[in-house]
Amino acid sequence: MSTAYDAIVIGAGHNGLLCALDLARAGRRVLLLEAADHVGGAAATRSFAPGFQVSACAHLLHGLPRSLVQELNLSAHGLRFAATQISTYALDPAGGAIRIAGAQASGAGLGAADVAAYASLRARMGRYAGVFATLFSTTPPRLSLKGWRERWDMLRLALRLRLLGTAPMRELLRIAGMNAYDLLDDNLHSPLLKGALAFDATLGADYGPRAPSTVLTWLHRLAGEQQAGALGLAQPRGGMGALCEALATACGAAGVEIRLQTRVTRIAVSGDHASGVVLADGHTVTAPVVVSSAALRATLLGMLGVEHLDAGCVRRIRNFRACGLVAKLHLALRSAPVFKGVDAAALAGRLLISPSMDYLENAFNPSKYRDIPEHPALEITLPSVNDPTLAPAGQHVLSALVQFVPYDLGPDPQAAKALLLANTMATLEHYAPGISKLVVASELLTPADLERAFGLEGGHWHQGGMTFDQFFVNRPVALSHQYRSPLPGLYLCGAASHPGGGVSGWAGRNAAREVLKDGVRHGA
Ligand SMILES: Cc1cc2nc3c(=O)[nH]c(=O)nc-3n(C[C@H](O)[C@H](O)[C@H](O)COP(=O)(O)OP(=O)(O)OC[C@H]3O[C@@H](n4cnc5c(N)ncnc54)[C@H](O)[C@@H]3O)c2cc1C
C-alpha cells in the first residue's frame, strides 16, 4: 500500500496529540484528525460568558509527568504555569479549613495525633503509589506468557512488588481491594480530613467511599501526583487548553498534519487490516495504521462496526461500564467570593466541600436511584486568582466539579438540572455567604452534557470506570488491552486504555510505543 501517511490518529485530545507527536518524532508521517474546531478534547479552554474563560472539563493538572514537560520542552512551545504546588483546603461547614499540602495537614482544630497519623499514612501510601506509578508507563503484559517479553514484563512487576519488602507488600495486598472509608477510618480521627481524602479517592469515579475499588482509585491519584513531582497540583496559564495548544505546536514542529473540524465516521478495512478512515464529507484517507483516542464504543462499535468483531468481543465492549457522575459548574463572578473563616490566599488553592466521609457517601447515594444529591460534594477552583487573563479585570471565574450527578436524569432532565443548580448554589452559599449575588453568568454541564460536548462516553472522567475488572490487563477489555484492537492496524490511545484518564498522556504515549514496536512502515 502506498499512501501519504504512515499513521492516522483520531482525536486531538491530549492523548491523541501525544500519540501523534511520538509517532512523528520517530519519523512517521502522521495525520491527526479532530472533529471539533480546536484541539484539547476534555482538556480545552473555552469562553462560557463574554470575557470569561474556563477550562472546559479538566481544570487542574495532578498527574502530568514533569519529565514529559521537560522532555518535550513544552515551554519552548508556549506552555507557562499560572500556579504549581497548589494546596488543598478542606472547608469546614462552621468556617475555616484544613490545609493539605502533600504529607502535611494543618488548621481547623486538627490535633497533633491526626497530623502525625496523616503524615505516616501518606508516607505508606506514597510507597505503594510508587509501584502504581511505574505501571503507568508499562504496557499491561499478556497473561498467556507465550513469549519472553511477556515473561519478562510479569517478572518485573513481581519484582517491583517484592522490592517493597515483606510487610509493606503484605499490607498493599491487604488494602488494594479495600474501600477508602474503612482505610481512612482505621488511621485517622478528623472527619474533615477523612472527608477530603475520601473525596480524592472517589474523584471522577462512579462510586462512593465505601465501594471496594476506592483505595485503588486513591492510589491511582497519588501515583499521578508522584509523576507530577515538583509541579504538584498545577494550573497552566490560559487554562487547560494552553497545554494542548503547546502540544499541538510541538506536533506541528515535528511534522504532524492536524486537521480540525474533520470528523471520522468510519474506519476503512482492507482484507483483515485497517486501511484508513472515511470522513464525514465522504472522503477516504488511507494509512496502514489508525490510532483512535475517541471513546471505546464510539471507535469499535461505531467507526469500525460489529461486523469486524467476534460476538464475545462485542459483548465485552457493550458491557464496558462508562457512567460518569461528575458535573461541571462554571460561574462568572463580579468580584472574589469570601469563604467563611478562610483567608483570601486560599482562593488561589483547591477548595473542597466534603466535610466528612458520611457527607460524601450521602452525596453519592441518590445517584444510584438517578436522583440529585441535596448536598453535593465539590472541588472548587477560582482559576482567575492565579491567572487574571481568564476574566475581566477585578472579576473572577469559579470552576467546580460537582459530585455525584447521574448520567440519566430521569423523565424531566431540565427540572433535574435546575434542582442540581439550586442545590449546588445553596451548598456554596453556606460556605461563601453572598456568593449567589456575585454571579453574572453560569453554566452547568451534567455528565450527559459532557458526553454531547466532548464525546466522553457516559460523560466519564476516564472514558470508562476504573474498577478492578476494568483495570490494567482488563482495560479497556480483556484481549484488547495492549492498545491493539482486535483488528490488526487499529490501535486505541485514549483514556479508555491503560492507565485511564486524567491529563497524564500515558495512554497516548504507550500506544505510540506499541505502534512503533509492531514496526510496520508502509508507504515509505
Ligand atoms: C468534568 C470533568 C472534569 C475533569 N477534571 C480533571 C482534572 O481536573 N484533572 C485531570 O487531570 N483530569 C480531569 N478530567 C479527566 C480528563 O479531562 C480526561 O480523562 C482526559 O482529558 C481525556 O483525554 P483523552 O485525550 O484521552 O480524550 P479526550 O480529551 O476525550 O479526546 C478525544 C478527542 O477525540 C475527538 N473525537 C472523538 N470522536 C472523533 C471522531 N469521530 N473524529 C474526530 N475526532 C473525534 C474528540 O473531539 C476529542 O477531542 C476531568 C474529566 C471530566 C469529565
The ligand as an ORCA input file, in Angstrom:
! r2SCAN-3c Opt
* xyz 0 1
  C     -15.954     17.031     34.383
  C     -14.552     16.504     34.254
  C     -13.543     17.081     34.987
  C     -12.237     16.607     34.882
  N     -11.264     17.215     35.624
  C      -9.985     16.778     35.522
  C      -8.947     17.459     36.201
  O      -9.162     18.472     36.877
  N      -7.685     16.977     36.042
  C      -7.400     15.894     35.253
  O      -6.239     15.514     35.139
  N      -8.379     15.241     34.585
  C      -9.654     15.671     34.686
  N     -10.645     15.056     33.968
  C     -10.296     13.912     33.110
  C      -9.656     14.349     31.791
  O     -10.263     15.524     31.300
  C      -9.779     13.252     30.736
  O      -9.514     11.981     31.288
  C      -8.793     13.480     29.595
  O      -8.858     14.822     29.167
  C      -9.073     12.507     28.446
  O      -8.154     12.787     27.412
  P      -8.141     11.938     26.054
  O      -7.165     12.616     25.162
  O      -7.952     10.502     26.343
  O      -9.618     12.053     25.469
  P     -10.438     13.337     25.024
  O      -9.942     14.546     25.686
  O     -11.868     12.971     25.215
  O     -10.095     13.487     23.463
  C     -10.711     12.731     22.468
  C     -10.805     13.626     21.238
  O     -11.298     12.865     20.141
  C     -12.151     13.679     19.388
  N     -13.027     12.794     18.612
  C     -13.934     11.917     19.110
  N     -14.531     11.271     18.100
  C     -13.988     11.738     16.953
  C     -14.202     11.453     15.580
  N     -15.113     10.547     15.179
  N     -13.468     12.107     14.653
  C     -12.533     13.019     15.027
  N     -12.308     13.343     16.327
  C     -13.021     12.702     17.268
  C     -12.877     14.496     20.436
  O     -13.465     15.663     19.876
  C     -11.747     14.801     21.403
  O     -11.088     15.996     21.061
  C     -11.949     15.519     34.042
  C     -12.972     14.931     33.289
  C     -14.271     15.415     33.387
  C     -15.355     14.774     32.586
*
